[in-house]
Amino acid sequence: MVDPAPPVRPRICVVDDDAAVRRASLLALEACGYEVRAHSSPIQALRDPAVGDALCLVTEFLMQGMDGIALVRGLRATGWSRPAILVTAYRADYLAAANGEAIFVDILEKPAIERRLIASVDRATGRA
């Protein structure tokens, strides 16, 4: 008898320069059955070829060197067209108004985003 292959877990990419937030997001998403690629900078994420296979990107807004908006625009320029979620300590309503290009499917305000993050990723990947 051949053992069936283990189920493929949907890949999510998390980009946040705050190590504690990045780890908390990674652990929460892994606990919900996602495979997570976590990066400490947008540049690091752009250099990772596995990011192209991610079903969803979760990125912090403000980071050193490049913000989350520029990161998603950079990925879009390569043909990546999956959902992206922006996480920010700034007012989400301000950023939502600036999201005229609709590059983000959701904008989550810190703190206390864990439950909303899981729900948003589930919707973005079609698991909800």
BELNORMO-V543523 format. One record per backbone hydrogen bond with DSSP energy under -0.5 kcal/mol. NH is the residue of the N-H (numbers start at 1). CO is the residue of the C=O. Records with the same first field share a line. If there is no record, write none. Layout:
BEGIN
NH: CO + CO
END
This chain:
BEGIN
12: 35
13: 56
14: 37
15: 58
16: 39
19: 17
22: 18
23: 19
24: 20
25: 21
26: 22
27: 23
28: 24
29: 25
30: 26
31: 27
32: 28 + 29
33: 30
34: 29
35: 10
37: 12
38: 36
39: 14
45: 41
46: 42
47: 43
48: 44 + 45
49: 47
51: 48
52: 49
53: 50
54: 51
55: 11
56: 11
57: 83
58: 13
59: 57 + 85
60: 15
61: 87
63: 61
68: 61
71: 67
72: 68
73: 69
74: 70
75: 71
76: 72
77: 73
78: 74 + 75
79: 76
80: 75
83: 55
85: 57
86: 106
87: 59
88: 108
95: 91
96: 92
97: 93
98: 94
99: 95 + 96
100: 98
102: 99
105: 84
106: 84
108: 86
110: 88
117: 113
118: 114
119: 115
120: 116
121: 117
122: 118
123: 119
124: 120
125: 121
126: 123
127: 122
128: 122
END
